[in-house]
Amino acid sequence: MIARLIALAGIILACYGTWQTVRANNLKVEAAANEIELRACGARLSNLIEDIESDAQASNLIDNLDAVPSHWLRPVD
């Protein structure tokens, strides 16, 4: 009777250890996926910042195009 209980306890502990190992492996995979997703978000954010800066430069360029020297303008009839 005691031998059966000890064997059952051993089986339960082995199953628990296996479950913990599988759980730890799943957490490692999930952590790696989260890291990849975080890096992708960082790249998208970097692209957005570059796009905003580029848009600002283009806007400044267009504003400067309005400054035409008066001797370049055609006379009004």
MDAnalysis code that builds the backbone (N, CA, C; Angstrom):
import MDAnalysis as mda
import numpy as np

u = mda.Universe.empty(231, n_residues=77, atom_resindex=np.repeat(np.arange(77), 3), trajectory=True)
u.add_TopologyAttr("name", ["N", "CA", "C"] * 77)
u.add_TopologyAttr("resid", np.arange(1, 78))
u.add_TopologyAttr("resname", ["MET", "ILE", "ALA", "ARG", "LEU", "ILE", "ALA", "LEU", "ALA", "GLY", "ILE", "ILE", "LEU", "ALA", "CYS", "TYR", "GLY", "THR", "TRP", "GLN", "THR", "VAL", "ARG", "ALA", "ASN", "ASN", "LEU", "LYS", "VAL", "GLU", "ALA", "ALA", "ALA", "ASN", "GLU", "ILE", "GLU", "LEU", "ARG", "ALA", "CYS", "GLY", "ALA", "ARG", "LEU", "SER", "ASN", "LEU", "ILE", "GLU", "ASP", "ILE", "GLU", "SER", "ASP", "ALA", "GLN", "ALA", "SER", "ASN", "LEU", "ILE", "ASP", "ASN", "LEU", "ASP", "ALA", "VAL", "PRO", "SER", "HIS", "TRP", "LEU", "ARG", "PRO", "VAL", "ASP"])
u.atoms.positions = np.array([
    [0.820, -1.187, 0.000],
    [0.000, 0.000, 0.000],
    [0.869, 1.258, 0.000],
    [1.845, 1.292, 0.894],
    [2.734, 2.448, 0.984],
    [3.584, 2.546, -0.289],
    [3.984, 1.414, -0.823],
    [4.784, 1.400, -2.045],
    [3.988, 1.991, -3.202],
    [2.681, 1.686, -3.257],
    [1.821, 2.233, -4.313],
    [1.672, 3.741, -4.159],
    [1.548, 4.211, -2.924],
    [1.426, 5.650, -2.687],
    [2.711, 6.376, -3.082],
    [3.830, 5.767, -2.765],
    [5.119, 6.366, -3.132],
    [5.263, 6.390, -4.661],
    [4.864, 5.303, -5.318],
    [4.933, 5.251, -6.781],
    [4.005, 6.295, -7.398],
    [2.803, 6.415, -6.828],
    [1.846, 7.408, -7.325],
    [2.383, 8.822, -7.126],
    [2.990, 9.079, -5.967],
    [3.581, 10.388, -5.710],
    [4.711, 10.665, -6.699],
    [5.491, 9.660, -7.014],
    [6.572, 9.814, -7.996],
    [6.031, 10.153, -9.376],
    [4.958, 9.467, -9.772],
    [4.335, 9.739, -11.072],
    [3.774, 11.162, -11.106],
    [3.121, 11.554, -10.006],
    [2.557, 12.909, -9.933],
    [3.666, 13.953, -10.023],
    [4.762, 13.737, -9.308],
    [5.880, 14.678, -9.366],
    [6.505, 14.728, -10.761],
    [6.613, 13.586, -11.411],
    [7.174, 13.554, -12.765],
    [6.268, 14.317, -13.732],
    [4.968, 14.117, -13.601],
    [4.012, 14.832, -14.459],
    [4.073, 16.331, -14.188],
    [4.170, 16.695, -12.911],
    [4.248, 18.106, -12.560],
    [5.524, 18.735, -13.127],
    [6.632, 18.016, -13.030],
    [7.891, 18.517, -13.586],
    [7.819, 18.685, -15.092],
    [7.211, 17.713, -15.768],
    [7.041, 17.805, -17.218],
    [6.163, 19.001, -17.574],
    [5.082, 19.196, -16.828],
    [4.175, 20.316, -17.075],
    [4.898, 21.652, -16.883],
    [5.717, 21.746, -15.847],
    [6.468, 22.974, -15.594],
    [7.481, 23.233, -16.719],
    [8.106, 22.179, -17.225],
    [9.052, 22.329, -18.328],
    [8.351, 22.829, -19.579],
    [7.217, 22.238, -19.898],
    [6.437, 22.678, -21.065],
    [5.989, 24.122, -20.877],
    [5.544, 24.458, -19.683],
    [5.101, 25.826, -19.388],
    [6.252, 26.815, -19.545],
    [7.429, 26.448, -19.045],
    [8.599, 27.323, -19.167],
    [8.985, 27.516, -20.634],
    [8.918, 26.463, -21.408],
    [9.231, 26.573, -22.839],
    [8.220, 27.468, -23.549],
    [6.954, 27.333, -23.207],
    [5.919, 28.187, -23.806],
    [6.143, 29.649, -23.439],
    [6.555, 29.901, -22.214],
    [6.824, 31.276, -21.798],
    [8.027, 31.860, -22.536],
    [9.034, 31.027, -22.800],
    [10.187, 31.489, -23.568],
    [9.775, 31.868, -24.988],
    [8.947, 31.041, -25.598],
    [8.473, 31.330, -26.955],
    [7.639, 32.607, -26.961],
    [6.776, 32.760, -25.973],
    [5.945, 33.957, -25.877],
    [6.803, 35.212, -25.660],
    [7.834, 35.104, -24.839],
    [8.730, 36.236, -24.600],
    [9.471, 36.618, -25.882],
    [9.908, 35.630, -26.642],
    [10.596, 35.913, -27.911],
    [9.644, 36.585, -28.894],
    [8.396, 36.122, -28.950],
    [7.408, 36.739, -29.837],
    [7.118, 38.172, -29.409],
    [7.041, 38.405, -28.113],
    [6.806, 39.771, -27.620],
    [7.980, 40.687, -27.956],
    [9.189, 40.163, -27.870],
    [10.366, 40.967, -28.201],
    [10.358, 41.347, -29.674],
    [10.006, 40.404, -30.536],
    [9.931, 40.683, -31.972],
    [8.856, 41.735, -32.249],
    [7.712, 41.596, -31.605],
    [6.630, 42.556, -31.799],
    [7.036, 43.946, -31.306],
    [7.740, 44.003, -30.192],
    [8.202, 45.283, -29.654],
    [9.211, 45.938, -30.597],
    [10.118, 45.152, -31.173],
    [11.081, 45.700, -32.125],
    [10.372, 46.214, -33.375],
    [9.331, 45.502, -33.821],
    [8.574, 45.950, -34.989],
    [7.861, 47.267, -34.694],
    [7.315, 47.402, -33.499],
    [6.669, 48.664, -33.110],
    [7.686, 49.794, -33.079],
    [8.874, 49.529, -32.579],
    [9.928, 50.533, -32.552],
    [10.322, 50.960, -33.960],
    [10.380, 50.006, -34.872],
    [10.726, 50.336, -36.263],
    [9.634, 51.181, -36.902],
    [8.367, 50.827, -36.638],
    [7.264, 51.633, -37.183],
    [7.300, 53.043, -36.620],
    [7.579, 53.170, -35.336],
    [7.663, 54.485, -34.713],
    [8.804, 55.297, -35.324],
    [9.934, 54.661, -35.543],
    [11.067, 55.331, -36.169],
    [10.704, 55.804, -37.576],
    [9.997, 54.969, -38.332],
    [9.571, 55.361, -39.677],
    [8.606, 56.538, -39.635],
    [7.697, 56.543, -38.675],
    [6.760, 57.659, -38.542],
    [7.489, 58.963, -38.214],
    [8.463, 58.887, -37.319],
    [9.226, 60.077, -36.953],
    [9.987, 60.607, -38.166],
    [10.625, 59.712, -38.924],
    [11.338, 60.129, -40.130],
    [10.380, 60.752, -41.142],
    [9.181, 60.183, -41.271],
    [8.188, 60.709, -42.210],
    [7.736, 62.108, -41.797],
    [7.516, 62.306, -40.511],
    [7.101, 63.623, -40.014],
    [8.203, 64.656, -40.264],
    [9.449, 64.280, -39.999],
    [10.557, 65.196, -40.241],
    [10.686, 65.517, -41.728],
    [10.503, 64.506, -42.579],
    [10.573, 64.722, -44.016],
    [9.448, 65.643, -44.483],
    [8.240, 65.447, -43.950],
    [7.116, 66.315, -44.295],
    [7.388, 67.749, -43.874],
    [7.994, 67.929, -42.719],
    [8.314, 69.280, -42.245],
    [9.332, 69.937, -43.166],
    [10.325, 69.186, -43.615],
    [11.321, 69.735, -44.538],
    [10.675, 70.122, -45.869],
    [9.768, 69.284, -46.363],
    [9.080, 69.596, -47.614],
    [8.191, 70.822, -47.443],
    [7.543, 70.956, -46.318],
    [6.703, 72.125, -46.069],
    [7.544, 73.389, -46.038],
    [8.703, 73.333, -45.415],
    [9.596, 74.490, -45.377],
    [10.090, 74.845, -46.773],
    [10.351, 73.849, -47.588],
    [10.806, 74.087, -48.950],
    [9.725, 74.797, -49.745],
    [8.486, 74.349, -49.616],
    [7.378, 74.967, -50.345],
    [7.172, 76.402, -49.871],
    [7.298, 76.675, -48.592],
    [7.160, 78.034, -48.074],
    [8.225, 78.946, -48.656],
    [9.411, 78.440, -48.847],
    [10.498, 79.251, -49.380],
    [10.327, 79.528, -50.872],
    [9.535, 78.725, -51.563],
    [9.331, 78.937, -52.988],
    [8.465, 80.167, -53.259],
    [7.754, 80.652, -52.271],
    [6.914, 81.840, -52.444],
    [7.751, 83.110, -52.485],
    [8.964, 83.060, -52.012],
    [9.813, 84.249, -51.964],
    [10.518, 84.421, -53.309],
    [9.840, 85.044, -54.265],
    [10.397, 85.261, -55.593],
    [10.872, 86.722, -55.671],
    [12.098, 86.939, -56.095],
    [12.572, 88.326, -56.217],
    [11.696, 89.121, -57.185],
    [11.499, 90.380, -56.895],
    [10.592, 91.200, -57.691],
    [11.067, 91.369, -59.134],
    [12.359, 91.350, -59.402],
    [12.849, 91.519, -60.772],
    [12.603, 90.264, -61.631],
    [12.178, 89.176, -61.003],
    [11.835, 87.993, -61.761],
    [10.386, 88.016, -62.214],
    [9.566, 88.840, -61.619],
    [8.136, 88.863, -61.918],
    [7.872, 89.631, -63.225],
    [6.874, 89.209, -63.933],
    [6.456, 89.913, -65.146],
    [5.718, 91.177, -64.772],
    [5.905, 92.213, -65.491],
    [5.170, 93.434, -65.184],
    [3.676, 93.261, -65.459],
    [2.870, 93.878, -64.626],
    [1.423, 93.807, -64.798],
    [1.018, 94.879, -65.799],
    [0.241, 94.500, -66.810],
    [-0.197, 95.472, -67.832],
    [-1.313, 96.349, -67.343],
])
